[in-house]
Amino acid sequence: MSYPFLSEFDIIFAGGGSTACVVAGRLAACDPSLRILILEGGQHTLNKAAHVQPYQYFTHQAPGSTTMTFNIGNPSPHLNGRAPIVHCAHCVGGGSSVNFMNYTRSPASDFDDWEVDGWESKSLVPLMKKLETYEVQADRPTHGYDGPIKVSSGGCKMSISEDFIRVGSKYHKRPSSDDSNDLETCNTYSPWFKYIGGTTGTRSDAAHHYVYNQAHNPNLQIWAGKRVKRVIFEDKRAVGVGFTNDLVSCPDADQSLSTVRASKLVVISAGAFGSPAILERSGIGAEAVLKQCGIEQHVNLPGVGENYRDHNGAFVPYFAGDEFVTMDRLWRGEESVVQEHLALWKSNKESLIAQNGNDAKIKWRPDEEELKAMGSTFEPRWKEFFQDRPEKAVAILTVFAGYLGSSGLPPRNYVTAEIIALYPVSVGSVHIKLGENGKEDVDFTTGYLDDPSDIVPLNFGYKKLREIYRRMPSYRGEVAAFHPRFPEGSAAVCGEVAGPVDLNAPDIIYTAEDDEAIEQFHRDNMQTTWHSLGTCAMKSREDQGVVDARLNVYGVTNLKVADLSIVPKNVGTNTYSTALLVGEKAAMIIAEDLGIEYRL
């Protein structure tokens, strides 16, 4: 089929998330004459308070949000029949514009595990340094000090997080460190720094720091509210894309297909959900998936949409003392408090406006006693993956100074404990399908908790975090409605209390019934950590890969994928750092392909 092309660019990005902004921004800076177009289904984020002011990050999770897409998974027996919901960003800058801003980096060995030429850690560390300005400590060899993305401690330190480090180190018998993001340090209690500019107090996102800051270049264009439907081919060569007005961003606009031509390259950068969908709508994928949707197969690539990975998360709230500083009054929108902190933020940036409430963590590995308590189900996974790799954390344990939820709890102070299980075994898939109304829908299997070992870190992490918080000064008990339902008379029964227990108090003793309550709680409540990746994996074609080491889609030319969907194996980190890194590497690869000078 031939299409009348609306206009022509050199490079078109199908999607305007974190990675697309990095690649497009770097290429435009290297060669301002390149005509670059970013097509993004969501709206612009330029200087909008909900995206610039760090404390507002939680608003993007609210029901009815237009800055996130809510992907509904297939019901799973391992989640007690529940259909999980996984959010992904729907705005310029993607996840960088809406995420929690936690600065975390993978151990270097994660990248070596990919076994992909050119993507080894020794090749990537210079790019990790290139992208950041690490404002926290000077002269750290694995950190960068002249990059576009700022890393700081945020607007002000919160005593609850300082107590987490102090109590955690003493009770949990782990050391503390000032940097657990040096690509190898693990199992220490440490500050949790943020993607927030220390001097500006604003979110350090990819949109503002790679593309919006090049508004002077007319050759770099962002068309927001445009959803890419498919890639246009001439034989096997990608020559453009077809797009429509996005139904969420432009609900009343015409939905007819428009096309735009790419003279040099099309880069799909729509994330773990969007990128495989664009490929499948373009006839690239498994025959069975395409046939069910009435799409003629252009390239047989059965790995498209497979290998879906995420981290498993669990969040539980506790009561906190009234005298402690939390984010709750800001998050509830109490006008006098908001205005007070906005005034401070505008004057010196030292304000809760420049906070996410999350200042401390441990990348946790169990010791021998803990492994024994975790039981035999986790033992094979420990021995196969973790035991001889001391840089690999099993989970991140942390607390937020405030209630992360939308259940309308009474207006008081809270702390939310979070467990992020980092390397789950289970794998899912994301494909397009035809819904009952004949319109396109998503066929999404999360895989959450399919492997029996995956729930074990959540179950043990719940107990460990509860013991730590019980010993912190701000502790005033559990919000029982959002904890496991322990049987009456159990020592584990939850409820409000007057204050913390002594540091040397005995741990709660859990019965077999209590353990079952914790397990059922997690099957009913565990959720995404918004770290979806892997669905256009950078692997060999024979191993269900979708792109090669230079991000070329197998079976066609002039078409690449560059986003978290290309990551072949899971990574032990909040994934914004990985998205930025993929962008920097992709920019280098494309510059080389086009003969453009690219300097580290």
Salt bridges, closest charged atoms under 4 A:
GLU8 OE2 - ARG35 NH2 3.63
GLU8 OE1 - ARG261 NE 3.55
ASP10 OD1 - ARG35 NH2 2.90
ASP110 OD1 - LYS392 NZ 2.37
ASP113 OD1 - ARG389 NH2 2.50
ASP113 OD2 - LYS392 NZ 2.79
GLU132 OE2 - ARG105 NH1 3.95
GLU132 OE2 - HIS143 ND1 2.94
ASP163 OD1 - ARG166 NH2 3.25
ASP178 OD2 - ARG140 NH2 2.89
ASP179 OD2 - HIS143 NE2 2.83
ASP205 OD2 - HIS208 ND1 2.94
ASP205 OD1 - HIS209 ND1 3.82
GLU234 OE2 - ARG261 NH1 3.33
ASP246 OD2 - HIS90 NE2 3.22
GLU280 OE2 - HIS431 ND1 2.63
GLU306 OE2 - HIS431 NE2 2.60
GLU323 OE2 - ARG476 NH2 2.92
GLU334 OE1 - ARG329 NE 2.73
GLU334 OE2 - ARG332 NH2 3.14
ASP359 OD1 - LYS194 NZ 2.32
ASP367 OD2 - ARG174 NH1 3.49
GLU370 OE2 - HIS172 NE2 2.70
GLU370 OE1 - ARG174 NH2 2.67
GLU370 OE2 - LYS464 NZ 3.32
GLU379 OE2 - LYS383 NZ 2.94
GLU384 OE1 - ARG381 NH1 2.87
GLU440 OE2 - ARG227 NH2 3.65
GLU440 OE2 - ARG281 NH1 2.76
ASP450 OD1 - HIS78 NE2 3.85
GLU467 OE1 - ARG470 NH1 2.63
GLU467 OE1 - ARG471 NH1 2.68
GLU478 OE2 - ARG466 NE 3.26
GLU496 OE2 - ARG412 NH2 2.87
ASP507 OD1 - ARG471 NH2 3.28
ASP515 OD1 - LYS463 NZ 2.70
GLU519 OE2 - ARG523 NH2 2.92
ASP543 OD2 - LYS539 NZ 3.94
GLU584 OE2 - ARG26 NH2 2.91
GLU592 OE1 - ARG550 NH2 3.01
ASP593 OD1 - ARG550 NH2 2.94
ASP593 OD2 - LYS560 NZ 2.83
GLU597 OE2 - ARG599 NE 2.83
